[in-house]
Amino acid sequence: MTDEQKKIHHQFAVDCFNATWGLLDNKDRTEEDNFRMIHTAHASRFHWGEIGTPLEFQRGEWQISRVYSVLGLGEPALHHAQHCHDICTEKKIGDFDMAFACEALARAHHVLGNSGKRDIFIKMAKVASEDIQSSEDKEYFLGELSSIS
């Protein structure tokens, strides 16, 4: 792959990731917006898969899981949350990312109506949050975790 191709993949990965966030933040999404959000999340992960590192792979899987959770689609949310967690575990990615991997599993189980597993992963996420170095990141994370209800 040429340097130019790598730059293109990088730009598409970032642009699609940011577009997904914009759609997640939009409380007045249409059905078409929901499909677009799914597609942009997967597109971002695809492009990171071409040129990224395990950290970007993990964050892409987390974002895909969040999209499916927000849309109430528990099975794909759980599938991508588990993959996110597996990457963190295998590649020894901790801090903010491991905490959010546990959060994704908790959120997916919540969507599936499995309160027992949801509660287990909320506890794991709280434990993982103790390793978050930045107080600002930790505060943000705990706010996100508390939104699972």
N, CA, C and O atoms as a GROMACS GRO file, in nm:
protein
  596
    1MET      N    1   0.085  -0.118   0.000
    1MET     CA    2   0.000   0.000   0.000
    1MET      C    3   0.089   0.124   0.000
    1MET      O    4   0.186   0.133   0.075
    2THR      N    5   0.054   0.217  -0.084
    2THR     CA    6   0.134   0.338  -0.095
    2THR      C    7   0.104   0.433   0.021
    2THR      O    8   0.002   0.419   0.090
    3ASP      N    9   0.192   0.529   0.042
    3ASP     CA   10   0.169   0.631   0.145
    3ASP      C   11   0.041   0.709   0.116
    3ASP      O   12  -0.033   0.743   0.208
    4GLU      N   13   0.016   0.736  -0.010
    4GLU     CA   14  -0.107   0.809  -0.047
    4GLU      C   15  -0.231   0.728  -0.012
    4GLU      O   16  -0.329   0.784   0.038
    5GLN      N   17  -0.229   0.598  -0.037
    5GLN     CA   18  -0.342   0.512  -0.002
    5GLN      C   19  -0.363   0.509   0.150
    5GLN      O   20  -0.476   0.510   0.198
    6LYS      N   21  -0.253   0.504   0.224
    6LYS     CA   22  -0.263   0.505   0.370
    6LYS      C   23  -0.326   0.636   0.419
    6LYS      O   24  -0.409   0.635   0.510
    7LYS      N   25  -0.286   0.748   0.358
    7LYS     CA   26  -0.344   0.878   0.396
    7LYS      C   27  -0.493   0.881   0.369
    7LYS      O   28  -0.571   0.935   0.449
    8ILE      N   29  -0.533   0.825   0.257
    8ILE     CA   30  -0.676   0.823   0.221
    8ILE      C   31  -0.754   0.738   0.322
    8ILE      O   32  -0.859   0.780   0.369
    9HIS      N   33  -0.702   0.620   0.354
    9HIS     CA   34  -0.768   0.534   0.454
    9HIS      C   35  -0.778   0.609   0.588
    9HIS      O   36  -0.882   0.605   0.654
   10HIS      N   37  -0.671   0.674   0.626
   10HIS     CA   38  -0.672   0.747   0.753
   10HIS      C   39  -0.779   0.855   0.753
   10HIS      O   40  -0.856   0.868   0.848
   11GLN      N   41  -0.785   0.933   0.645
   11GLN     CA   42  -0.883   1.042   0.638
   11GLN      C   43  -1.026   0.988   0.641
   11GLN      O   44  -1.112   1.044   0.710
   12PHE      N   45  -1.052   0.881   0.566
   12PHE     CA   46  -1.186   0.822   0.567
   12PHE      C   47  -1.220   0.766   0.705
   12PHE      O   48  -1.333   0.781   0.752
   13ALA      N   49  -1.124   0.702   0.770
   13ALA     CA   50  -1.149   0.646   0.904
   13ALA      C   51  -1.190   0.756   1.001
   13ALA      O   52  -1.288   0.742   1.074
   14VAL      N   53  -1.115   0.863   1.002
   14VAL     CA   54  -1.143   0.976   1.092
   14VAL      C   55  -1.276   1.041   1.056
   14VAL      O   56  -1.359   1.066   1.144
   15ASP      N   57  -1.296   1.069   0.929
   15ASP     CA   58  -1.420   1.136   0.886
   15ASP      C   59  -1.544   1.053   0.920
   15ASP      O   60  -1.644   1.106   0.967
   16CYS      N   61  -1.536   0.924   0.895
   16CYS     CA   62  -1.651   0.838   0.924
   16CYS      C   63  -1.674   0.825   1.075
   16CYS      O   64  -1.789   0.824   1.120
   17PHE      N   65  -1.566   0.815   1.152
   17PHE     CA   66  -1.579   0.809   1.298
   17PHE      C   67  -1.649   0.935   1.349
   17PHE      O   68  -1.742   0.927   1.429
   18ASN      N   69  -1.604   1.051   1.302
   18ASN     CA   70  -1.663   1.178   1.346
   18ASN      C   71  -1.807   1.193   1.298
   18ASN      O   72  -1.891   1.247   1.370
   19ALA      N   73  -1.837   1.146   1.177
   19ALA     CA   74  -1.975   1.152   1.126
   19ALA      C   75  -2.066   1.065   1.213
   19ALA      O   76  -2.181   1.101   1.238
   20THR      N   77  -2.015   0.952   1.257
   20THR     CA   78  -2.093   0.864   1.344
   20THR      C   79  -2.125   0.935   1.475
   20THR      O   80  -2.238   0.928   1.523
   21TRP      N   81  -2.025   1.003   1.533
   21TRP     CA   82  -2.050   1.078   1.656
   21TRP      C   83  -2.156   1.184   1.636
   21TRP      O   84  -2.243   1.203   1.721
   22GLY      N   85  -2.150   1.254   1.523
   22GLY     CA   86  -2.250   1.356   1.495
   22GLY      C   87  -2.390   1.296   1.491
   22GLY      O   88  -2.486   1.356   1.541
   23LEU      N   89  -2.402   1.180   1.431
   23LEU     CA   90  -2.532   1.113   1.425
   23LEU      C   91  -2.575   1.062   1.562
   23LEU      O   92  -2.693   1.070   1.598
   24LEU      N   93  -2.481   1.009   1.640
   24LEU     CA   94  -2.514   0.964   1.775
   24LEU      C   95  -2.567   1.079   1.860
   24LEU      O   96  -2.659   1.061   1.940
   25ASP      N   97  -2.509   1.196   1.842
   25ASP     CA   98  -2.549   1.313   1.921
   25ASP      C   99  -2.681   1.374   1.875
   25ASP      O  100  -2.743   1.451   1.948
   26ASN      N  101  -2.726   1.340   1.756
   26ASN     CA  102  -2.850   1.396   1.701
   26ASN      C  103  -2.970   1.320   1.760
   26ASN      O  104  -2.990   1.203   1.731
   27LYS      N  105  -3.047   1.387   1.843
   27LYS     CA  106  -3.163   1.324   1.908
   27LYS      C  107  -3.283   1.314   1.814
   27LYS      O  108  -3.380   1.246   1.846
   28ASP      N  109  -3.278   1.380   1.700
   28ASP     CA  110  -3.389   1.379   1.604
   28ASP      C  111  -3.352   1.302   1.477
   28ASP      O  112  -3.385   1.344   1.366
   29ARG      N  113  -3.283   1.190   1.494
   29ARG     CA  114  -3.242   1.110   1.378
   29ARG      C  115  -3.364   1.050   1.308
   29ARG      O  116  -3.462   1.011   1.372
   30THR      N  117  -3.355   1.044   1.178
   30THR     CA  118  -3.455   0.973   1.098
   30THR      C  119  -3.411   0.828   1.085
   30THR      O  120  -3.301   0.791   1.124
   31GLU      N  121  -3.498   0.746   1.029
   31GLU     CA  122  -3.462   0.607   1.001
   31GLU      C  123  -3.342   0.602   0.906
   31GLU      O  124  -3.254   0.518   0.921
   32GLU      N  125  -3.341   0.690   0.809
   32GLU     CA  126  -3.227   0.697   0.715
   32GLU      C  127  -3.099   0.736   0.790
   32GLU      O  128  -2.993   0.681   0.762
   33ASP      N  129  -3.109   0.829   0.884
   33ASP     CA  130  -2.994   0.866   0.966
   33ASP      C  131  -2.942   0.746   1.045
   33ASP      O  132  -2.821   0.728   1.059
   34ASN      N  133  -3.034   0.665   1.096
   34ASN     CA  134  -2.993   0.547   1.172
   34ASN      C  135  -2.913   0.450   1.085
   34ASN      O  136  -2.810   0.397   1.128
   35PHE      N  137  -2.961   0.428   0.963
   35PHE     CA  138  -2.885   0.341   0.872
   35PHE      C  139  -2.750   0.404   0.837
   35PHE      O  140  -2.649   0.334   0.831
   36ARG      N  141  -2.749   0.533   0.815
   36ARG     CA  142  -2.624   0.603   0.784
   36ARG      C  143  -2.526   0.588   0.901
   36ARG      O  144  -2.406   0.568   0.879
   37MET      N  145  -2.576   0.597   1.023
   37MET     CA  146  -2.492   0.584   1.142
   37MET      C  147  -2.428   0.444   1.149
   37MET      O  148  -2.310   0.431   1.181
   38ILE      N  149  -2.505   0.343   1.118
   38ILE     CA  150  -2.450   0.207   1.114
   38ILE      C  151  -2.341   0.198   1.008
   38ILE      O  152  -2.233   0.145   1.033
   39HIS      N  153  -2.369   0.251   0.892
   39HIS     CA  154  -2.274   0.241   0.781
   39HIS      C  155  -2.146   0.320   0.808
   39HIS      O  156  -2.036   0.273   0.777
   40THR      N  157  -2.160   0.440   0.864
   40THR     CA  158  -2.039   0.520   0.889
   40THR      C  159  -1.953   0.457   0.998
   40THR      O  160  -1.830   0.462   0.991
   41ALA      N  161  -2.015   0.397   1.099
   41ALA     CA  162  -1.937   0.330   1.204
   41ALA      C  163  -1.859   0.213   1.146
   41ALA      O  164  -1.741   0.196   1.174
   42HIS      N  165  -1.926   0.132   1.065
   42HIS     CA  166  -1.857   0.018   1.004
   42HIS      C  167  -1.751   0.065   0.904
   42HIS      O  168  -1.644   0.004   0.894
   43ALA      N  169  -1.779   0.171   0.831
   43ALA     CA  170  -1.680   0.222   0.735
   43ALA      C  171  -1.556   0.271   0.807
   43ALA      O  172  -1.444   0.245   0.762
   44SER      N  173  -1.574   0.341   0.917
   44SER     CA  174  -1.459   0.388   0.994
   44SER      C  175  -1.374   0.269   1.038
   44SER      O  176  -1.252   0.269   1.021
   45ARG      N  177  -1.439   0.168   1.094
   45ARG     CA  178  -1.365   0.050   1.142
   45ARG      C  179  -1.295  -0.021   1.027
   45ARG      O  180  -1.183  -0.069   1.043
   46PHE      N  181  -1.358  -0.028   0.912
   46PHE     CA  182  -1.295  -0.088   0.795
   46PHE      C  183  -1.166  -0.015   0.760
   46PHE      O  184  -1.061  -0.077   0.741
   47HIS      N  185  -1.174   0.117   0.750
   47HIS     CA  186  -1.055   0.192   0.710
   47HIS      C  187  -0.946   0.183   0.816
   47HIS      O  188  -0.828   0.175   0.781
   48TRP      N  189  -0.983   0.185   0.945
   48TRP     CA  190  -0.880   0.163   1.048
   48TRP      C  191  -0.819   0.024   1.034
   48TRP      O  192  -0.700   0.006   1.058
   49GLY      N  193  -0.901  -0.072   0.997
   49GLY     CA  194  -0.851  -0.208   0.978
   49GLY      C  195  -0.745  -0.219   0.870
   49GLY      O  196  -0.662  -0.311   0.872
   50GLU      N  197  -0.747  -0.126   0.778
   50GLU     CA  198  -0.648  -0.126   0.670
   50GLU      C  199  -0.515  -0.064   0.713
   50GLU      O  200  -0.410  -0.104   0.663
   51ILE      N  201  -0.517   0.032   0.805
   51ILE     CA  202  -0.394   0.107   0.836
   51ILE      C  203  -0.372   0.134   0.985
   51ILE      O  204  -0.270   0.191   1.023
   52GLY      N  205  -0.465   0.093   1.068
   52GLY     CA  206  -0.457   0.131   1.208
   52GLY      C  207  -0.381   0.033   1.296
   52GLY      O  208  -0.311  -0.056   1.248
   53THR      N  209  -0.398   0.054   1.425
   53THR     CA  210  -0.336  -0.029   1.528
   53THR      C  211  -0.448  -0.094   1.609
   53THR      O  212  -0.564  -0.057   1.594
   54PRO      N  213  -0.416  -0.189   1.695
   54PRO     CA  214  -0.519  -0.248   1.779
   54PRO      C  215  -0.600  -0.145   1.859
   54PRO      O  216  -0.718  -0.168   1.886
   55LEU      N  217  -0.539  -0.034   1.896
   55LEU     CA  218  -0.613   0.069   1.968
   55LEU      C  219  -0.727   0.124   1.881
   55LEU      O  220  -0.839   0.138   1.930
   56GLU      N  221  -0.700   0.155   1.756
   56GLU     CA  222  -0.806   0.203   1.668
   56GLU      C  223  -0.909   0.094   1.638
   56GLU      O  224  -1.028   0.122   1.626
   57PHE      N  225  -0.863  -0.032   1.626
   57PHE     CA  226  -0.956  -0.142   1.602
   57PHE      C  227  -1.054  -0.151   1.719
   57PHE      O  228  -1.175  -0.163   1.700
   58GLN      N  229  -0.999  -0.146   1.840
   58GLN     CA  230  -1.080  -0.157   1.961
   58GLN      C  231  -1.179  -0.042   1.971
   58GLN      O  232  -1.296  -0.063   2.002
   59ARG      N  233  -1.134   0.078   1.945
   59ARG     CA  234  -1.223   0.195   1.954
   59ARG      C  235  -1.330   0.189   1.845
   59ARG      O  236  -1.444   0.231   1.868
   60GLY      N  237  -1.296   0.138   1.730
   60GLY     CA  238  -1.396   0.121   1.624
   60GLY      C  239  -1.502   0.020   1.663
   60GLY      O  240  -1.621   0.041   1.639
   61GLU      N  241  -1.459  -0.091   1.723
   61GLU     CA  242  -1.555  -0.192   1.768
   61GLU      C  243  -1.644  -0.135   1.878
   61GLU      O  244  -1.764  -0.162   1.882
   62TRP      N  245  -1.585  -0.054   1.967
   62TRP     CA  246  -1.665   0.009   2.072
   62TRP      C  247  -1.772   0.098   2.009
   62TRP      O  248  -1.888   0.093   2.049
   63GLN      N  249  -1.732   0.180   1.910
   63GLN     CA  250  -1.828   0.272   1.850
   63GLN      C  251  -1.941   0.197   1.779
   63GLN      O  252  -2.057   0.237   1.788
   64ILE      N  253  -1.908   0.090   1.711
   64ILE     CA  254  -2.011   0.010   1.645
   64ILE      C  255  -2.107  -0.046   1.749
   64ILE      O  256  -2.228  -0.043   1.730
   65SER      N  257  -2.053  -0.097   1.858
   65SER     CA  258  -2.137  -0.149   1.965
   65SER      C  259  -2.230  -0.041   2.020
   65SER      O  260  -2.348  -0.067   2.044
   66ARG      N  261  -2.177   0.079   2.040
   66ARG     CA  262  -2.260   0.189   2.092
   66ARG      C  263  -2.373   0.221   1.995
   66ARG      O  264  -2.486   0.243   2.037
   67VAL      N  265  -2.342   0.224   1.867
   67VAL     CA  266  -2.445   0.253   1.768
   67VAL      C  267  -2.558   0.151   1.778
   67VAL      O  268  -2.675   0.188   1.785
   68TYR      N  269  -2.523   0.023   1.780
   68TYR     CA  270  -2.626  -0.080   1.788
   68TYR      C  271  -2.702  -0.073   1.921
   68TYR      O  272  -2.823  -0.097   1.923
   69SER      N  273  -2.635  -0.041   2.029
   69SER     CA  274  -2.704  -0.026   2.157
   69SER      C  275  -2.804   0.088   2.152
   69SER      O  276  -2.918   0.074   2.196
   70VAL      N  277  -2.761   0.202   2.099
   70VAL     CA  278  -2.850   0.318   2.089
   70VAL      C  279  -2.973   0.284   2.005
   70VAL      O  280  -3.082   0.335   2.030
   71LEU      N  281  -2.955   0.200   1.906
   71LEU     CA  282  -3.066   0.163   1.818
   71LEU      C  283  -3.149   0.046   1.874
   71LEU      O  284  -3.246   0.004   1.811
   72GLY      N  285  -3.109  -0.005   1.991
   72GLY     CA  286  -3.184  -0.114   2.053
   72GLY      C  287  -3.160  -0.249   1.991
   72GLY      O  288  -3.243  -0.339   2.004
   73LEU      N  289  -3.047  -0.265   1.923
   73LEU     CA  290  -3.012  -0.390   1.856
   73LEU      C  291  -2.906  -0.463   1.938
   73LEU      O  292  -2.786  -0.451   1.914
   74GLY      N  293  -2.953  -0.539   2.035
   74GLY     CA  294  -2.866  -0.598   2.135
   74GLY      C  295  -2.767  -0.701   2.085
   74GLY      O  296  -2.651  -0.700   2.127
   75GLU      N  297  -2.809  -0.789   1.996
   75GLU     CA  298  -2.717  -0.895   1.951
   75GLU      C  299  -2.594  -0.839   1.881
   75GLU      O  300  -2.482  -0.876   1.918
   76PRO      N  301  -2.610  -0.752   1.780
   76PRO     CA  302  -2.488  -0.698   1.718
   76PRO      C  303  -2.410  -0.609   1.815
   76PRO      O  304  -2.287  -0.603   1.808
   77ALA      N  305  -2.480  -0.540   1.905
   77ALA     CA  306  -2.409  -0.459   2.006
   77ALA      C  307  -2.320  -0.548   2.091
   77ALA      O  308  -2.205  -0.514   2.118
   78LEU      N  309  -2.373  -0.661   2.134
   78LEU     CA  310  -2.295  -0.753   2.218
   78LEU      C  311  -2.179  -0.813   2.139
   78LEU      O  312  -2.069  -0.827   2.192
   79HIS      N  313  -2.203  -0.849   2.015
   79HIS     CA  314  -2.098  -0.908   1.932
   79HIS      C  315  -1.977  -0.813   1.921
   79HIS      O  316  -1.863  -0.855   1.939
   80HIS      N  317  -2.004  -0.687   1.892
   80HIS     CA  318  -1.895  -0.590   1.876
   80HIS      C  319  -1.835  -0.550   2.010
   80HIS      O  320  -1.715  -0.522   2.018
   81ALA      N  321  -1.916  -0.545   2.115
   81ALA     CA  322  -1.864  -0.516   2.249
   81ALA      C  323  -1.767  -0.625   2.293
   81ALA      O  324  -1.661  -0.597   2.350
   82GLN      N  325  -1.803  -0.750   2.267
   82GLN     CA  326  -1.716  -0.861   2.304
   82GLN      C  327  -1.585  -0.855   2.227
   82GLN      O  328  -1.478  -0.879   2.283
   83HIS      N  329  -1.594  -0.823   2.099
   83HIS     CA  330  -1.472  -0.812   2.019
   83HIS      C  331  -1.384  -0.698   2.069
   83HIS      O  332  -1.262  -0.710   2.075
   84CYS      N  333  -1.446  -0.588   2.106
   84CYS     CA  334  -1.376  -0.473   2.164
   84CYS      C  335  -1.301  -0.517   2.291
   84CYS      O  336  -1.183  -0.487   2.308
   85HIS      N  337  -1.371  -0.587   2.378
   85HIS     CA  338  -1.311  -0.634   2.504
   85HIS      C  339  -1.198  -0.734   2.476
   85HIS      O  340  -1.093  -0.729   2.540
   86ASP      N  341  -1.221  -0.822   2.381
   86ASP     CA  342  -1.117  -0.922   2.346
   86ASP      C  343  -0.990  -0.854   2.298
   86ASP      O  344  -0.880  -0.895   2.336
   87ILE      N  345  -1.003  -0.751   2.216
   87ILE     CA  346  -0.885  -0.679   2.168
   87ILE      C  347  -0.811  -0.617   2.286
   87ILE      O  348  -0.688  -0.627   2.295
   88CYS      N  349  -0.885  -0.553   2.375
   88CYS     CA  350  -0.820  -0.492   2.494
   88CYS      C  351  -0.745  -0.597   2.574
   88CYS      O  352  -0.631  -0.575   2.616
   89THR      N  353  -0.808  -0.711   2.595
   89THR     CA  354  -0.746  -0.816   2.674
   89THR      C  355  -0.622  -0.873   2.605
   89THR      O  356  -0.516  -0.884   2.666
   90GLU      N  357  -0.637  -0.908   2.478
   90GLU     CA  358  -0.527  -0.970   2.404
   90GLU      C  359  -0.409  -0.876   2.385
   90GLU      O  360  -0.293  -0.919   2.392
   91LYS      N  361  -0.437  -0.749   2.363
   91LYS     CA  362  -0.330  -0.652   2.334
   91LYS      C  363  -0.289  -0.572   2.458
   91LYS      O  364  -0.208  -0.480   2.450
   92LYS      N  365  -0.348  -0.608   2.573
   92LYS     CA  366  -0.316  -0.542   2.700
   92LYS      C  367  -0.339  -0.391   2.692
   92LYS      O  368  -0.255  -0.311   2.733
   93ILE      N  369  -0.455  -0.355   2.639
   93ILE     CA  370  -0.496  -0.215   2.631
   93ILE      C  371  -0.580  -0.187   2.754
   93ILE      O  372  -0.683  -0.252   2.776
   94GLY      N  373  -0.539  -0.092   2.834
   94GLY     CA  374  -0.609  -0.064   2.959
   94GLY      C  375  -0.664   0.075   2.964
   94GLY      O  376  -0.711   0.129   2.863
   95ASP      N  377  -0.658   0.134   3.082
   95ASP     CA  378  -0.698   0.272   3.106
   95ASP      C  379  -0.841   0.294   3.056
   95ASP      O  380  -0.928   0.209   3.077
   96PHE      N  381  -0.864   0.404   2.994
   96PHE     CA  382  -0.991   0.449   2.939
   96PHE      C  383  -1.055   0.342   2.851
   96PHE      O  384  -1.176   0.320   2.858
   97ASP      N  385  -0.975   0.278   2.768
   97ASP     CA  386  -1.027   0.185   2.668
   97ASP      C  387  -1.082   0.057   2.728
   97ASP      O  388  -1.186   0.010   2.685
   98MET      N  389  -1.014   0.000   2.827
   98MET     CA  390  -1.066  -0.121   2.891
   98MET      C  391  -1.193  -0.088   2.968
   98MET      O  392  -1.288  -0.167   2.967
   99ALA      N  393  -1.197   0.027   3.033
   99ALA     CA  394  -1.318   0.067   3.105
   99ALA      C  395  -1.436   0.077   3.007
   99ALA      O  396  -1.545   0.030   3.036
  100PHE      N  397  -1.413   0.138   2.891
  100PHE     CA  398  -1.520   0.151   2.794
  100PHE      C  399  -1.555   0.017   2.729
  100PHE      O  400  -1.669  -0.002   2.687
  101ALA      N  401  -1.462  -0.075   2.719
  101ALA     CA  402  -1.494  -0.209   2.669
  101ALA      C  403  -1.593  -0.277   2.764
  101ALA      O  404  -1.688  -0.341   2.719
  102CYS      N  405  -1.571  -0.263   2.893
  102CYS     CA  406  -1.664  -0.319   2.993
  102CYS      C  407  -1.798  -0.246   2.988
  102CYS      O  408  -1.903  -0.308   3.002
  103GLU      N  409  -1.793  -0.115   2.968
  103GLU     CA  410  -1.916  -0.036   2.956
  103GLU      C  411  -1.997  -0.083   2.836
  103GLU      O  412  -2.120  -0.093   2.845
  104ALA      N  413  -1.931  -0.112   2.725
  104ALA     CA  414  -2.002  -0.158   2.605
  104ALA      C  415  -2.070  -0.292   2.631
  104ALA      O  416  -2.183  -0.314   2.586
  105LEU      N  417  -2.003  -0.381   2.702
  105LEU     CA  418  -2.065  -0.509   2.736
  105LEU      C  419  -2.185  -0.489   2.828
  105LEU      O  420  -2.288  -0.553   2.810
  106ALA      N  421  -2.171  -0.400   2.927
  106ALA     CA  422  -2.283  -0.372   3.017
  106ALA      C  423  -2.401  -0.315   2.939
  106ALA      O  424  -2.516  -0.356   2.960
  107ARG      N  425  -2.373  -0.221   2.851
  107ARG     CA  426  -2.480  -0.155   2.774
  107ARG      C  427  -2.550  -0.255   2.681
  107ARG      O  428  -2.672  -0.253   2.669
  108ALA      N  429  -2.473  -0.341   2.616
  108ALA     CA  430  -2.532  -0.441   2.527
  108ALA      C  431  -2.621  -0.537   2.605
  108ALA      O  432  -2.731  -0.570   2.561
  109HIS      N  433  -2.574  -0.582   2.721
  109HIS     CA  434  -2.656  -0.672   2.802
  109HIS      C  435  -2.781  -0.601   2.853
  109HIS      O  436  -2.887  -0.663   2.867
  110HIS      N  437  -2.770  -0.472   2.880
  110HIS     CA  438  -2.887  -0.395   2.920
  110HIS      C  439  -2.991  -0.394   2.808
  110HIS      O  440  -3.109  -0.415   2.833
  111VAL      N  441  -2.946  -0.369   2.686
  111VAL     CA  442  -3.037  -0.367   2.572
  111VAL      C  443  -3.103  -0.504   2.554
  111VAL      O  444  -3.220  -0.512   2.516
  112LEU      N  445  -3.028  -0.609   2.582
  112LEU     CA  446  -3.082  -0.745   2.569
  112LEU      C  447  -3.173  -0.784   2.686
  112LEU      O  448  -3.236  -0.889   2.683
  113GLY      N  449  -3.178  -0.699   2.788
  113GLY     CA  450  -3.262  -0.729   2.904
  113GLY      C  451  -3.200  -0.824   3.003
  113GLY      O  452  -3.270  -0.882   3.087
  114ASN      N  453  -3.069  -0.841   2.995
  114ASN     CA  454  -2.999  -0.932   3.085
  114ASN      C  455  -2.938  -0.850   3.200
  114ASN      O  456  -2.820  -0.814   3.195
  115SER      N  457  -3.017  -0.822   3.301
  115SER     CA  458  -2.972  -0.734   3.409
  115SER      C  459  -2.860  -0.796   3.492
  115SER      O  460  -2.775  -0.723   3.544
  116GLY      N  461  -2.857  -0.926   3.506
  116GLY     CA  462  -2.750  -0.989   3.582
  116GLY      C  463  -2.614  -0.966   3.520
  116GLY      O  464  -2.520  -0.926   3.588
  117LYS      N  465  -2.602  -0.991   3.391
  117LYS     CA  466  -2.475  -0.969   3.322
  117LYS      C  467  -2.445  -0.820   3.312
  117LYS      O  468  -2.330  -0.779   3.323
  118ARG      N  469  -2.550  -0.739   3.290
  118ARG     CA  470  -2.530  -0.593   3.287
  118ARG      C  471  -2.462  -0.548   3.416
  118ARG      O  472  -2.364  -0.473   3.412
  119ASP      N  473  -2.513  -0.594   3.529
  119ASP     CA  474  -2.458  -0.553   3.658
  119ASP      C  475  -2.316  -0.602   3.679
  119ASP      O  476  -2.234  -0.532   3.739
  120ILE      N  477  -2.286  -0.722   3.631
  120ILE     CA  478  -2.149  -0.774   3.641
  120ILE      C  479  -2.053  -0.683   3.565
  120ILE      O  480  -1.946  -0.648   3.615
  121PHE      N  481  -2.092  -0.645   3.442
  121PHE     CA  482  -2.003  -0.563   3.360
  121PHE      C  483  -1.997  -0.419   3.409
  121PHE      O  484  -1.896  -0.352   3.389
  122ILE      N  485  -2.103  -0.369   3.471
  122ILE     CA  486  -2.095  -0.237   3.532
  122ILE      C  487  -1.991  -0.239   3.644
  122ILE      O  488  -1.911  -0.146   3.658
  123LYS      N  489  -1.993  -0.344   3.724
  123LYS     CA  490  -1.892  -0.357   3.831
  123LYS      C  491  -1.752  -0.366   3.773
  123LYS      O  492  -1.659  -0.303   3.823
  124MET      N  493  -1.736  -0.446   3.668
  124MET     CA  494  -1.605  -0.458   3.604
  124MET      C  495  -1.560  -0.323   3.548
  124MET      O  496  -1.443  -0.288   3.556
  125ALA      N  497  -1.654  -0.248   3.491
  125ALA     CA  498  -1.621  -0.116   3.435
  125ALA      C  499  -1.576  -0.021   3.545
  125ALA      O  500  -1.482   0.056   3.526
  126LYS      N  501  -1.643  -0.026   3.659
  126LYS     CA  502  -1.603   0.061   3.771
  126LYS      C  503  -1.463   0.026   3.820
  126LYS      O  504  -1.384   0.115   3.851
  127VAL      N  505  -1.433  -0.103   3.827
  127VAL     CA  506  -1.299  -0.145   3.867
  127VAL      C  507  -1.197  -0.097   3.764
  127VAL      O  508  -1.092  -0.043   3.800
  128ALA      N  509  -1.229  -0.116   3.636
  128ALA     CA  510  -1.138  -0.073   3.529
  128ALA      C  511  -1.119   0.078   3.530
  128ALA      O  512  -1.013   0.128   3.493
  129SER      N  513  -1.221   0.151   3.573
  129SER     CA  514  -1.211   0.298   3.574
  129SER      C  515  -1.108   0.348   3.674
  129SER      O  516  -1.060   0.461   3.664
  130GLU      N  517  -1.074   0.265   3.771
  130GLU     CA  518  -0.973   0.305   3.869
  130GLU      C  519  -0.836   0.323   3.804
  130GLU      O  520  -0.750   0.390   3.859
  131ASP      N  521  -0.817   0.264   3.686
  131ASP     CA  522  -0.690   0.276   3.615
  131ASP      C  523  -0.687   0.392   3.515
  131ASP      O  524  -0.586   0.415   3.450
  132ILE      N  525  -0.798   0.465   3.503
  132ILE     CA  526  -0.800   0.580   3.413
  132ILE      C  527  -0.714   0.690   3.473
  132ILE      O  528  -0.740   0.737   3.584
  133GLN      N  529  -0.613   0.731   3.401
  133GLN     CA  530  -0.514   0.826   3.452
  133GLN      C  531  -0.566   0.970   3.459
  133GLN      O  532  -0.540   1.041   3.555
  134SER      N  533  -0.638   1.011   3.357
  134SER     CA  534  -0.687   1.148   3.350
  134SER      C  535  -0.816   1.163   3.431
  134SER      O  536  -0.911   1.087   3.411
  135SER      N  537  -0.818   1.260   3.521
  135SER     CA  538  -0.940   1.281   3.601
  135SER      C  539  -1.056   1.325   3.511
  135SER      O  540  -1.170   1.290   3.537
  136GLU      N  541  -1.027   1.402   3.408
  136GLU     CA  542  -1.131   1.444   3.314
  136GLU      C  543  -1.188   1.324   3.239
  136GLU      O  544  -1.310   1.313   3.224
  137ASP      N  545  -1.102   1.233   3.193
  137ASP     CA  546  -1.148   1.112   3.125
  137ASP      C  547  -1.229   1.024   3.220
  137ASP      O  548  -1.331   0.967   3.181
  138LYS      N  549  -1.184   1.015   3.343
  138LYS     CA  550  -1.253   0.932   3.441
  138LYS      C  551  -1.392   0.988   3.469
  138LYS      O  552  -1.489   0.912   3.476
  139GLU      N  553  -1.403   1.117   3.484
  139GLU     CA  554  -1.532   1.180   3.509
  139GLU      C  555  -1.626   1.158   3.391
  139GLU      O  556  -1.743   1.125   3.410
  140TYR      N  557  -1.574   1.175   3.270
  140TYR     CA  558  -1.653   1.151   3.150
  140TYR      C  559  -1.701   1.006   3.146
  140TYR      O  560  -1.819   0.978   3.121
  141PHE      N  561  -1.608   0.915   3.171
  141PHE     CA  562  -1.642   0.773   3.168
  141PHE      C  563  -1.752   0.739   3.268
  141PHE      O  564  -1.849   0.672   3.233
  142LEU      N  565  -1.737   0.784   3.390
  142LEU     CA  566  -1.836   0.754   3.494
  142LEU      C  567  -1.973   0.812   3.459
  142LEU      O  568  -2.076   0.752   3.491
  143GLY      N  569  -1.974   0.928   3.394
  143GLY     CA  570  -2.101   0.983   3.346
  143GLY      C  571  -2.167   0.895   3.242
  143GLY      O  572  -2.288   0.873   3.245
  144GLU      N  573  -2.086   0.846   3.150
  144GLU     CA  574  -2.139   0.755   3.047
  144GLU      C  575  -2.189   0.625   3.110
  144GLU      O  576  -2.295   0.574   3.074
  145LEU      N  577  -2.111   0.572   3.203
  145LEU     CA  578  -2.150   0.447   3.269
  145LEU      C  579  -2.282   0.464   3.344
  145LEU      O  580  -2.366   0.373   3.344
  146SER      N  581  -2.300   0.579   3.407
  146SER     CA  582  -2.423   0.601   3.484
  146SER      C  583  -2.545   0.616   3.394
  146SER      O  584  -2.658   0.611   3.443
  147SER      N  585  -2.524   0.634   3.264
  147SER     CA  586  -2.639   0.647   3.173
  147SER      C  587  -2.701   0.513   3.138
  147SER      O  588  -2.805   0.509   3.073
  148ILE      N  589  -2.640   0.404   3.181
  148ILE     CA  590  -2.697   0.272   3.158
  148ILE      C  591  -2.800   0.248   3.267
  148ILE      O  592  -2.766   0.236   3.384
  149SER      N  593  -2.926   0.241   3.227
  149SER     CA  594  -3.031   0.218   3.328
  149SER      C  595  -3.141   0.131   3.274
  149SER      O  596  -3.237   0.101   3.344
   0.00000   0.00000   0.00000
